Amino acid sequence: VFCFPPEELPSGDDLKFSFQNLEELLDPKLLIGYAFKLCKHGGQAWCESVFSLWTSALLSLSSNQVNAVENILGHTLLNRCFVLLQGLDEAEDLMRAADPDSDTRDWPDSYEDFYDKQWPGDTFEDFLHKTFASTTIELVRQKADPQRVKEMFRNMDTERVKSIVWKLVQGQSCGCNRRNCTRGALRFGLGADLLMALIDKGLPRCCWAGHWGPFNDNLLQHIMAPLAAKPADWNRRDGAKARLCRLLAKRFSLEELCYQNRDFKNALWYVLQYCENSTFVPDPLWVRVRDAIRERMQT
């Protein structure tokens, strides 16, 4: 598919997805740039149709292909998937790089050469997040070997793993030192779904326990501090984050639940701020997290 300009692709019924190597299949610059060109030429619906074949191609890989060690560092296909997911943070830049007229456009009024007569915006990036992240999650659930997952992450620096995985779950401060800054997170709670799938496949405890980041948060604090800082921003479509926190609350030790970050706050303080000290009716998902943490701390 990637060998053809979008205007030369056959109709959907005649379209067959093929690739020369797995590196090509998961290259963020290539994928996001080509998705943009498809959207520009044929609209987002056409782009989604073509990329459904990309998803099918990835999920048709055998377990041996998914778990094969590619280099002396123990990298597998999942490492390439993580590079792809990190590339979503640069989607806007990659889209502009794929548009030859980007520097000369009179933003935002010059979209006559776009099929949908508009620049692919949030809905397009939503599609990219759902497609790339959901496919990665299904690869982990269906094809990843638990022993290979353990080995892959044990061969990586723990702090680097946290900087990648925790960022995909909740993002991180872009340097503004604000709690509600979540740049780099996967949308729709997909980062939390991914982490739960990895934990289920044997992700080493050191990758989801401990603390990390400018606020020295543990993962519960990392997820819940932005919620407490700006309760109005909570969206139920991110419910996987609450489900992940409930899982962590059940697995963390009492010492971890009582741990205080740089702001001298523990995880219970943040969830109480949202559930009991805000003007909003709390989402039942977070009430369950609060109750799970309280129960563990009282036993």
C-alpha positions in Angstrom: 0.0 0.0 0.0 2.7 2.5 1.0 4.3 2.2 -2.4 1.3 3.9 -4.1 0.4 7.6 -4.0 -3.2 7.8 -2.4 -4.7 8.8 -5.8 -3.4 5.6 -7.4 -4.9 3.2 -4.8 -7.6 0.8 -6.1 -11.1 0.8 -4.6 -11.6 -0.7 -1.2 -12.9 -4.1 -2.5 -9.7 -4.5 -4.6 -7.2 -3.2 -2.0 -4.7 -5.6 -0.6 -2.3 -4.6 2.2 1.2 -5.8 1.8 4.5 -4.8 3.4 8.2 -5.6 2.9 9.3 -5.6 6.5 8.0 -5.0 10.0 10.1 -1.8 10.3 8.1 -0.3 7.5 4.8 -1.5 9.0 5.5 0.4 12.3 7.4 3.5 11.3 5.6 6.5 12.9 6.8 9.0 10.3 5.8 6.8 7.4 2.4 5.8 8.9 1.3 9.2 10.1 2.5 10.9 7.0 0.7 8.4 4.7 -2.5 8.5 6.8 -2.5 12.3 6.4 -2.1 12.0 2.6 -5.0 9.5 2.5 -7.1 11.9 4.5 -6.2 14.8 2.3 -6.9 12.9 -0.9 -10.0 10.8 0.0 -11.2 12.0 3.4 -11.0 10.5 6.8 -13.5 7.8 6.1 -11.3 6.6 3.2 -8.2 6.7 5.4 -9.9 4.7 8.2 -10.9 2.1 5.6 -7.3 1.7 4.4 -5.9 1.5 7.9 -8.4 -1.2 8.9 -6.2 -3.3 6.5 -3.1 -2.2 8.4 -4.7 -3.4 11.7 -5.6 -6.7 10.1 -2.1 -7.2 8.8 -0.5 -6.6 12.2 -3.0 -8.8 14.1 -2.4 -11.6 11.5 1.2 -11.9 12.5 2.1 -15.1 14.3 3.1 -15.3 17.9 6.6 -16.2 16.8 6.8 -13.0 14.7 5.6 -10.8 17.5 7.9 -12.4 20.1 11.0 -12.8 17.9 14.1 -11.2 19.4 15.4 -8.6 16.8 18.8 -7.6 18.3 21.2 -8.1 21.2 19.2 -5.8 23.4 16.3 -8.2 23.4 14.0 -5.9 21.4 10.9 -7.4 19.9 8.0 -6.1 17.7 6.6 -4.5 20.9 9.5 -2.1 21.1 8.6 -0.9 17.6 5.0 -0.5 18.7 6.1 1.7 21.6 8.2 3.9 19.2 5.0 4.2 17.1 2.9 5.2 20.1 5.5 7.8 21.2 5.4 9.2 17.7 1.7 10.2 18.2 3.0 13.1 20.4 4.5 14.6 17.2 1.6 13.8 14.9 0.9 17.5 14.1 4.5 18.1 13.1 4.6 14.8 11.0 1.3 15.8 9.2 2.7 19.3 8.3 5.9 17.6 7.1 3.8 15.5 4.8 2.1 18.5 3.3 4.2 20.1 0.6 2.2 23.3 0.8 2.4 23.6 4.6 4.7 26.6 4.6 2.7 28.6 2.1 -0.8 28.0 3.3 -2.8 30.9 4.6 -3.9 29.1 7.8 -6.7 28.4 8.4 -8.4 29.3 5.1 -6.7 27.3 2.4 -8.1 23.8 2.4 -9.6 23.6 -1.0 -7.2 20.8 -2.0 -8.4 18.7 0.9 -11.2 16.2 0.3 -13.0 17.2 3.5 -12.2 20.9 2.9 -10.5 21.2 6.3 -7.2 20.4 8.0 -7.4 17.0 9.7 -7.8 18.0 13.3 -8.7 16.4 16.6 -10.9 13.8 15.1 -8.1 12.6 12.9 -5.7 12.4 15.8 -8.3 10.6 17.8 -8.4 8.0 15.0 -4.6 7.6 15.0 -4.6 7.1 18.8 -7.4 4.5 18.7 -5.9 2.7 15.7 -2.3 2.5 16.8 -2.9 2.0 20.6 -5.8 -0.5 20.2 -3.8 -2.6 17.8 -0.9 -2.6 20.2 -3.1 -3.6 23.1 -4.6 -6.5 21.1 -1.1 -7.7 20.1 -0.1 -7.8 23.8 -3.3 -9.6 24.8 -3.4 -12.1 21.9 0.2 -12.7 20.9 2.8 -11.5 23.5 4.6 -14.3 25.4 4.8 -13.5 29.2 8.4 -14.7 29.5 9.4 -12.5 26.5 7.6 -9.5 28.0 9.5 -10.0 31.3 12.9 -10.3 29.5 12.2 -7.4 27.2 11.5 -4.9 30.0 14.2 -6.3 32.3 16.8 -5.5 29.6 15.7 -1.9 29.6 16.6 0.8 32.1 13.8 1.0 34.6 13.7 4.8 34.6 13.5 4.8 30.8 10.6 2.3 30.9 8.7 4.5 33.3 9.4 7.6 31.2 7.8 5.8 28.2 5.0 3.8 29.8 3.9 6.2 32.5 3.9 9.0 30.0 1.6 7.0 27.7 -0.8 6.5 30.6 -1.0 10.0 31.9 1.5 12.2 30.1 4.0 14.4 31.9 4.7 18.0 32.6 6.1 19.9 29.6 8.2 22.0 31.9 5.4 24.3 33.1 5.3 22.5 36.5 1.5 22.4 36.3 -0.3 19.2 37.6 -2.9 19.2 34.9 -0.4 19.2 32.1 -0.6 15.7 30.5 1.3 16.1 27.3 2.2 12.8 25.6 -0.6 10.6 27.0 -2.6 8.3 24.8 -6.2 9.5 24.4 -9.3 7.7 25.7 -7.4 6.0 28.6 -5.7 3.7 26.1 -2.3 4.0 27.9 -3.9 2.6 31.0 -5.5 -0.2 29.0 -2.1 -1.0 27.5 -0.4 -1.0 30.9 -3.0 -3.3 32.4 -2.5 -5.7 29.4 1.3 -5.6 30.0 0.9 -6.2 33.8 -1.3 -9.2 33.0 1.5 -10.5 30.7 4.1 -10.3 33.4 5.5 -6.7 33.2 8.1 -6.6 36.0 6.9 -4.9 39.1 9.7 -2.3 39.0 8.1 -0.9 35.9 4.9 0.1 37.5 5.9 0.4 41.2 8.3 2.9 42.7 8.2 6.6 41.8 9.2 8.8 38.9 9.1 12.3 37.5 9.5 15.9 38.7 7.0 15.4 41.5 8.5 12.0 42.7 5.0 10.5 42.2 4.2 6.8 42.3 1.9 5.7 39.5 -1.3 6.3 41.5 -0.2 9.8 42.3 0.9 10.4 38.7 -2.6 9.5 37.4 -4.7 11.1 40.2 -2.9 14.4 40.9 -4.1 16.0 37.6 -7.6 14.7 38.4 -7.5 16.5 41.8 -6.0 19.6 40.3 -8.7 20.0 37.7 -11.8 17.8 38.4 -13.8 19.5 35.6 -11.4 18.0 33.0 -12.3 14.4 33.9 -14.0 12.5 31.0 -15.6 9.2 31.5 -14.1 8.0 28.2 -10.8 7.8 30.2 -12.3 5.3 32.6 -9.5 2.9 32.0 -7.3 5.1 34.2 -9.6 4.6 37.1 -9.7 0.9 36.5 -5.8 0.8 36.5 -5.7 2.8 39.7 -8.1 0.3 41.3 -5.8 -2.6 40.2 -2.7 -0.7 41.6 -4.5 0.0 44.9 -5.0 -3.8 45.3 -1.4 -4.6 44.5 0.5 -1.8 46.2 1.9 -2.4 49.7 0.7 -0.3 52.7 4.0 1.5 52.5 3.4 2.4 48.8 -0.1 3.6 49.5 1.1 5.8 52.3 4.1 7.2 50.3 4.2 10.9 50.1 5.5 12.7 47.0 7.4 16.0 46.6 4.2 17.8 47.6 3.8 15.7 50.8 0.6 14.1 49.5 -0.3 10.4 49.3 -2.6 8.7 46.8 -5.6 8.8 49.1 -5.3 12.6 49.5 -5.7 13.1 45.7 -8.7 10.8 45.2 -10.4 12.4 48.2 -9.9 15.8 46.7 -11.8 14.6 43.7 -14.5 12.5 45.4 -15.2 14.6 48.5 -13.8 18.1 48.2 -14.8 19.2 44.8 -18.1 20.7 43.6 -18.6 17.9 41.0 -20.5 14.7 41.5 -17.7 12.1 41.5 -17.6 9.4 38.8 -18.4 6.0 40.5 -15.3 4.6 39.0 -13.2 6.9 41.2 -15.4 6.2 44.2 -14.4 2.6 43.9 -10.7 3.6 43.7 -11.1 5.6 46.9 -12.9 2.8 48.7 -10.2 0.3 47.5 -7.4 2.5 48.9 -9.2 3.1 52.2 -9.8 -0.6 52.6 -6.2 -1.5 52.0 -4.9 1.2 54.4 -7.3 0.2 57.2 -6.5 -3.6 57.1 
